[in-house]
Amino acid sequence: MTMTLDEQSVGVGEKLRRFAPLALIAAAIGAAFAFGVQDYLSFDALQENRAILTRFVADHAVLAAAIFMAAYAVATALSLPGGAVLSVTGGFLFGSLLGTAWVVVGATAGAVGIFLAARTALGDALKAKAGPWLTKMEDGFKENALSYLLVLRLVPLFPFFIVNLVPAFLNVPLRTYTLGTLLGIIPGTFVYVSVGAGLGSVFEAGNDFSPASVLTPEVVTALVGLSVLSLVPVVYKKLKARKQQADA
């Protein structure tokens, strides 16, 4: 059966609508790297401009917070390197509590943006090509989506952008994804932001600082412990299901 010209036009228009968000993100990523945006996401840049930044925050607190959250959201959506730098910068500029709040809001907004773009453009196509195994994985993930998301967010085993994309392909509900992201990144964010709150003394002493030094064995152990707690509902459901099968 051949398609009419109108049907073909509708098909092309539908594809354009589906892939437009992802295409815009890809174009923005290319532009960001072309203009060297990643060079500004460094501690050297923060140290060089700290006086200007702190003065701007002091004079325009609300505007500074809005700009920071928007910048963090864009950096997250574009998967630009430097998330740890931005988190530490949030603590340096706004303090531990407010810095954590602004980072969490910005990171969650950016993660939701790339999640929606990927699900709209690639979700159905990937499921169609992947076959039944993805459907089985989707069913298992969906049953305990919040617990699994919390584990993925709490333990820094996988890159942040990977965790942003995988749930989109597994058809995780937007509300669950948003809640799991928001709650799951709070502990790790607070660690980085708290370090940033004391970064001024490091700059004044002329010492070097690396984000890798933040994830000490004690911090990693605490995050792993939290991830284990988030799996308790999954274990409980499985034990309950086995008991019901045994009693039947």
C-alpha positions in Angstrom: 0.0 0.0 0.0 1.4 3.4 -1.0 1.0 6.4 1.2 -0.6 9.6 -0.1 1.2 12.8 -0.2 -0.8 14.1 2.8 0.0 10.9 4.8 3.7 11.3 4.0 3.6 14.9 5.1 1.9 13.9 8.4 4.5 11.3 9.0 7.4 13.7 8.4 5.8 16.3 10.6 5.3 13.7 13.4 9.0 12.7 13.2 10.1 16.3 13.3 8.0 16.9 16.4 9.5 13.8 18.0 13.1 14.5 17.3 13.1 18.3 17.5 13.8 18.4 21.3 16.7 15.9 21.0 18.0 17.7 17.9 18.0 21.0 19.8 19.9 19.5 22.7 22.5 18.0 20.3 22.9 21.3 18.6 23.3 23.1 22.0 25.9 20.5 23.1 27.9 21.1 19.9 27.7 24.9 20.3 28.7 24.7 24.0 31.8 22.7 23.2 32.6 24.9 20.1 32.5 28.0 22.3 34.5 26.3 25.1 31.8 26.5 27.8 33.4 23.6 29.5 36.5 25.7 30.2 34.5 27.9 32.5 33.3 24.9 34.5 36.6 24.6 36.4 37.9 25.5 39.8 40.5 27.8 38.2 37.7 29.8 36.6 35.9 29.9 39.9 39.0 31.1 41.8 39.7 33.8 39.2 36.2 35.2 39.3 35.2 34.5 42.9 35.2 38.2 43.9 32.9 39.2 41.1 30.6 36.2 41.8 30.3 36.7 45.5 29.6 40.4 45.0 26.9 39.7 42.5 25.3 37.1 44.9 25.4 39.7 47.8 23.8 42.4 45.6 21.3 40.2 43.7 20.6 37.1 45.8 17.3 36.1 44.1 18.5 36.7 40.6 21.8 35.0 41.3 19.9 31.9 42.6 17.7 31.8 39.5 20.7 32.1 37.1 22.5 29.4 39.0 19.6 27.0 38.9 19.1 27.7 35.2 22.8 27.2 34.4 22.8 23.9 36.4 19.7 22.7 34.5 21.2 23.5 31.1 24.5 21.9 32.0 22.7 18.7 33.2 20.4 18.6 30.2 23.4 19.0 27.8 25.4 16.4 29.9 28.3 18.9 30.1 31.3 17.9 32.2 31.6 19.9 35.4 28.6 18.9 37.5 30.8 18.4 40.6 32.4 21.9 40.0 28.9 23.4 39.8 27.8 21.7 43.0 30.8 22.9 44.9 30.3 26.4 43.4 26.7 26.3 44.8 28.1 25.8 48.3 30.8 28.5 47.8 28.2 31.1 46.7 25.1 30.2 48.7 26.2 28.1 51.7 25.4 24.5 52.5 21.6 24.6 52.8 20.6 27.1 50.1 23.3 25.7 47.9 22.0 22.2 48.2 18.4 23.4 47.5 19.5 25.3 44.3 21.6 22.5 43.0 18.9 19.9 43.6 16.3 22.0 41.8 18.6 22.8 38.9 19.9 19.2 38.5 16.3 17.7 38.7 15.0 20.2 36.1 17.8 19.4 33.7 17.4 15.6 34.3 13.7 15.8 33.6 14.4 17.8 30.4 16.7 15.2 28.9 14.5 12.4 30.2 11.4 13.8 28.3 13.4 14.5 25.1 14.9 11.0 25.0 11.5 9.3 25.8 9.7 11.3 23.1 12.4 10.8 20.4 13.8 7.3 21.0 11.6 5.5 23.5 9.2 3.7 21.1 11.8 3.1 18.4 14.2 1.5 20.9 11.5 -0.7 22.4 10.5 -1.9 18.9 14.0 -2.9 18.0 15.1 -4.3 21.3 12.5 -7.0 21.5 10.8 -8.8 24.4 13.8 -8.6 26.7 13.4 -4.9 27.1 9.7 -5.3 27.9 10.5 -7.8 30.7 13.2 -5.4 32.1 10.7 -2.6 31.9 8.1 -4.6 33.8 10.6 -5.4 36.6 11.9 -1.9 36.8 8.5 -0.4 36.8 7.4 -2.5 39.7 10.1 -1.0 42.0 11.1 2.0 39.9 11.4 4.4 42.8 13.7 2.1 44.8 15.9 1.3 41.9 16.1 5.0 40.9 17.2 5.9 44.4 20.0 3.3 44.3 21.2 4.6 40.9 21.1 8.2 42.2 22.7 7.5 45.6 25.6 5.4 44.5 27.9 7.1 42.0 28.6 3.9 40.0 27.2 5.2 36.7 27.5 8.6 35.0 24.6 11.0 35.8 23.6 11.3 32.1 23.3 7.5 31.8 20.9 7.4 34.7 18.9 10.2 33.1 18.4 8.2 29.9 17.8 4.6 30.9 14.5 5.2 32.8 13.2 7.0 29.7 13.7 3.9 27.6 12.1 1.8 30.4 8.9 3.9 30.4 9.3 5.0 34.0 6.5 7.4 34.9 7.5 11.1 34.9 6.3 11.6 38.5 8.3 8.6 39.8 11.4 9.7 37.8 11.2 13.2 39.2 10.7 12.1 42.8 13.5 9.5 42.6 15.9 12.0 41.1 15.1 14.8 43.5 15.4 12.6 46.6 18.2 10.5 45.4 20.6 13.3 44.7 20.2 15.2 47.9 22.8 13.3 50.0 25.6 13.4 47.5 24.7 17.0 46.6 24.9 18.0 50.2 28.4 16.5 50.5 29.8 18.5 47.6 28.0 21.7 48.5 29.2 21.5 52.1 32.7 21.2 50.8 32.1 24.2 48.6 30.9 26.2 51.6 34.5 26.0 53.0 36.2 26.5 49.7 37.1 30.1 50.4 39.7 29.1 52.9 41.3 26.7 50.4 41.5 29.5 47.8 43.0 31.9 50.4 45.6 29.4 51.4 46.5 28.9 47.7 45.9 25.1 47.9 44.7 22.9 45.1 41.4 21.2 45.2 40.0 18.2 43.4 36.3 17.0 43.3 37.7 13.4 43.6 38.9 14.2 47.1 35.3 14.7 48.2 34.3 11.0 47.8 36.2 9.7 50.7 35.7 6.0 51.8 33.5 7.3 54.7 31.3 9.2 52.3 31.0 6.3 49.8 30.2 4.0 52.6 27.4 6.3 53.8 25.9 6.6 50.3 26.0 2.8 49.8 24.3 2.4 53.2 21.5 4.7 52.0 21.1 2.8 48.8 20.8 -0.5 50.7 18.0 1.1 52.7 16.2 2.2 49.6 16.2 -1.5 48.4 14.3 -2.6 51.6 10.9 -2.2 49.9 12.0 -4.4 47.0 13.2 -7.2 49.3 10.1 -6.9 51.4 7.8 -7.3 48.3 9.8 -10.4 47.1 9.7 -12.0 50.6 6.0 -11.3 50.9 5.3 -12.8 47.4 7.2 -15.9 48.3 5.3 -16.3 51.5 2.0 -15.9 49.7 3.1 -18.6 47.2 4.1 -20.9 50.0 0.8 -20.5 51.8 -1.3 -21.0 48.7 
